Amino acid sequence: MNPSSGKPFAPSCERNREPILDILRDAFVDRGSVFEIGSGTGQHAVHFAAALPCLEWQASERGEYVDVVQSWLDDAALTNTPPAIVFDVGQDDWPKARYDAIFTANTLHIMAWPEVERLFARLPEIMSDDCVLVIYGPFNIDGHYTSESNAAFDGWLHERGAHMAIRDLAAVDALAATAGLQRIALHPMPANNFCVIWKRR
């Protein structure tokens, strides 16, 4: 909780927002609309939307958390952030709109693997023909942890929920390929994370 505002606050968002923004400035330079899957507190949404005013940034979260996201959007009062929408990858009714950019941070290791599969299976429904997908978070490479801290983090995830785990990049690449996406960039980030960029072929 942020003592100055009373809103839920994630310190990690404050730490990683500038390195991610550096990637998004380039990845989304010619984009018009972004769908953010799993907006968390909403801190990323307001920071990125403020820095990238030419983008319409559509935040989303599961029903029990969407009011938190909206509280950040309301306080920021930006013209390019429509109201946050309730969204869960497992729901039947996905948005009817199509977006030329999709962003999600620190979500794949929280979802169960079948949810990750469902996410990629249904992404084509909301992607424009040349959509760019950016995913931020930890990944294993060639079946191996990229750091001791990620190995420890994965152990913590398993203790929190058996369905949680750091995902292997090759497995995610395979899902992306089935959605018509090709990886075009892999950016190492602070704290042993990555920004991975795919584009619809």
PLY file of the C-alpha trace (Angstrom):
ply
format ascii 1.0
element vertex 201
property float x
property float y
property float z
element edge 200
property int vertex1
property int vertex2
end_header
0.00 0.00 0.00
1.30 3.43 -0.93
1.14 5.52 2.27
0.85 8.78 0.35
-2.11 7.75 -1.81
-3.66 4.80 0.00
-3.71 2.81 -3.24
-2.21 -0.68 -3.58
1.39 -0.27 -4.66
3.93 -2.70 -6.14
7.56 -1.61 -5.57
8.69 -3.86 -8.43
6.66 -1.74 -10.87
8.57 1.34 -9.79
11.87 -0.48 -10.27
11.20 -1.99 -13.68
8.99 0.60 -15.37
11.79 2.68 -16.93
13.73 -0.27 -18.43
10.46 -1.64 -19.85
9.48 1.78 -21.18
12.80 1.99 -23.03
11.81 -1.20 -24.89
8.22 -0.11 -25.51
9.23 3.24 -27.00
10.81 1.31 -29.86
8.52 -1.72 -30.02
5.33 0.36 -30.04
6.62 3.36 -32.00
4.14 2.83 -34.86
1.30 1.32 -32.81
-2.07 2.87 -32.03
-3.80 0.67 -29.44
-2.43 -1.56 -26.70
-4.28 -4.25 -24.76
-2.55 -4.92 -21.44
-3.33 -8.35 -20.03
-3.10 -8.46 -16.24
-2.53 -4.83 -15.31
-1.84 -5.64 -11.65
-2.07 -2.45 -9.61
-2.33 -0.26 -12.71
1.02 1.45 -12.11
2.45 0.27 -15.41
-0.63 1.37 -17.32
-0.52 4.95 -16.10
3.24 5.26 -16.47
3.41 3.88 -19.99
0.29 5.69 -21.18
1.62 8.99 -19.88
4.95 8.46 -21.61
3.36 7.22 -24.86
0.42 9.59 -25.39
-0.15 8.54 -29.01
-1.20 5.08 -27.78
-4.60 4.16 -26.39
-3.72 1.93 -23.46
-6.47 -0.54 -22.54
-5.84 -1.95 -19.08
-7.46 -5.17 -17.89
-7.57 -7.33 -14.79
-9.58 -10.08 -13.18
-12.80 -8.95 -11.56
-11.56 -8.88 -7.98
-8.67 -6.55 -8.90
-10.03 -4.29 -11.63
-11.13 -1.59 -9.16
-7.52 -1.24 -8.02
-6.40 -0.63 -11.59
-9.20 1.87 -12.09
-8.18 3.81 -9.01
-4.76 4.43 -10.56
-6.33 5.38 -13.89
-8.78 7.75 -12.20
-6.05 9.56 -10.29
-3.87 9.91 -13.40
-6.83 11.20 -15.48
-5.10 10.53 -18.80
-7.01 10.95 -22.04
-5.58 7.76 -23.59
-6.65 5.28 -20.89
-10.24 4.08 -21.28
-11.83 2.41 -18.26
-10.14 -0.83 -17.23
-12.05 -3.93 -18.28
-12.62 -7.20 -16.46
-10.63 -9.89 -18.22
-9.43 -13.40 -17.46
-7.82 -15.59 -20.11
-10.20 -18.39 -19.14
-13.40 -16.45 -19.82
-15.45 -17.24 -22.91
-16.18 -13.68 -24.03
-12.94 -12.03 -25.06
-12.89 -8.39 -26.23
-14.44 -7.77 -29.64
-11.87 -5.10 -30.51
-8.61 -5.82 -32.29
-5.35 -4.30 -31.12
-2.09 -3.68 -32.94
-0.11 -4.17 -29.72
-0.47 -6.45 -26.70
1.54 -6.19 -23.50
1.70 -8.30 -20.38
4.15 -8.33 -17.46
4.83 -11.01 -14.88
1.80 -13.10 -15.76
2.95 -16.31 -17.49
4.58 -17.73 -14.37
1.42 -17.01 -12.35
-0.95 -18.73 -14.80
-1.26 -22.50 -14.96
0.27 -23.88 -18.15
-3.16 -24.70 -19.66
-4.05 -21.01 -19.16
-0.88 -19.97 -21.00
-1.87 -22.32 -23.82
-5.36 -20.83 -23.89
-3.94 -17.31 -23.95
-1.96 -17.97 -27.11
-4.72 -20.01 -28.71
-7.13 -17.10 -28.45
-4.77 -14.19 -29.09
-5.54 -14.22 -32.86
-9.10 -13.12 -32.02
-7.87 -9.76 -30.73
-4.74 -9.18 -32.83
-4.54 -6.95 -35.89
-2.77 -8.32 -38.95
0.60 -6.88 -37.88
0.17 -7.04 -34.11
3.21 -6.77 -31.84
3.24 -8.78 -28.60
5.59 -7.84 -25.75
5.93 -10.04 -22.67
8.03 -9.07 -19.68
9.14 -11.47 -16.99
11.49 -14.33 -16.13
12.08 -17.15 -18.60
14.16 -20.29 -18.60
16.44 -20.69 -21.62
17.00 -24.16 -23.11
15.48 -25.72 -20.03
17.82 -23.97 -17.60
17.45 -21.17 -15.08
19.28 -18.02 -16.10
20.35 -17.23 -12.53
20.39 -18.63 -9.01
17.86 -16.01 -8.00
15.44 -17.25 -10.66
15.87 -20.82 -9.41
15.02 -19.62 -5.91
12.07 -17.62 -7.25
10.76 -20.70 -9.06
10.93 -22.66 -5.83
8.96 -19.92 -4.10
6.36 -20.06 -6.88
5.93 -23.81 -6.45
5.40 -23.33 -2.72
2.79 -20.68 -3.42
0.93 -22.80 -5.96
1.78 -26.05 -7.74
0.54 -24.59 -11.04
3.02 -21.71 -10.99
6.44 -21.88 -12.63
8.92 -19.92 -14.71
8.21 -20.88 -18.33
10.76 -22.06 -20.85
11.15 -19.63 -23.72
11.20 -22.39 -26.34
7.83 -23.68 -25.14
6.34 -20.19 -25.25
7.85 -19.64 -28.71
6.08 -22.79 -29.88
2.74 -21.49 -28.61
3.40 -18.13 -30.23
4.09 -19.82 -33.56
0.70 -21.54 -33.45
-0.85 -18.07 -33.02
0.97 -16.81 -36.10
3.60 -14.91 -34.14
7.35 -14.89 -34.77
9.87 -13.78 -32.18
11.76 -10.72 -33.38
13.66 -9.65 -30.25
14.83 -10.86 -26.85
16.01 -8.14 -24.49
17.77 -9.03 -21.22
16.41 -6.85 -18.43
17.43 -6.04 -14.86
16.82 -8.61 -12.11
17.27 -11.52 -14.55
14.09 -10.82 -16.50
13.50 -10.45 -20.24
11.35 -8.44 -22.60
10.40 -10.76 -25.43
8.87 -9.34 -28.61
6.88 -11.26 -31.20
5.18 -9.95 -34.33
2.29 -11.43 -36.25
3.50 -12.81 -39.56
0 1
1 2
2 3
3 4
4 5
5 6
6 7
7 8
8 9
9 10
10 11
11 12
12 13
13 14
14 15
15 16
16 17
17 18
18 19
19 20
20 21
21 22
22 23
23 24
24 25
25 26
26 27
27 28
28 29
29 30
30 31
31 32
32 33
33 34
34 35
35 36
36 37
37 38
38 39
39 40
40 41
41 42
42 43
43 44
44 45
45 46
46 47
47 48
48 49
49 50
50 51
51 52
52 53
53 54
54 55
55 56
56 57
57 58
58 59
59 60
60 61
61 62
62 63
63 64
64 65
65 66
66 67
67 68
68 69
69 70
70 71
71 72
72 73
73 74
74 75
75 76
76 77
77 78
78 79
79 80
80 81
81 82
82 83
83 84
84 85
85 86
86 87
87 88
88 89
89 90
90 91
91 92
92 93
93 94
94 95
95 96
96 97
97 98
98 99
99 100
100 101
101 102
102 103
103 104
104 105
105 106
106 107
107 108
108 109
109 110
110 111
111 112
112 113
113 114
114 115
115 116
116 117
117 118
118 119
119 120
120 121
121 122
122 123
123 124
124 125
125 126
126 127
127 128
128 129
129 130
130 131
131 132
132 133
133 134
134 135
135 136
136 137
137 138
138 139
139 140
140 141
141 142
142 143
143 144
144 145
145 146
146 147
147 148
148 149
149 150
150 151
151 152
152 153
153 154
154 155
155 156
156 157
157 158
158 159
159 160
160 161
161 162
162 163
163 164
164 165
165 166
166 167
167 168
168 169
169 170
170 171
171 172
172 173
173 174
174 175
175 176
176 177
177 178
178 179
179 180
180 181
181 182
182 183
183 184
184 185
185 186
186 187
187 188
188 189
189 190
190 191
191 192
192 193
193 194
194 195
195 196
196 197
197 198
198 199
199 200
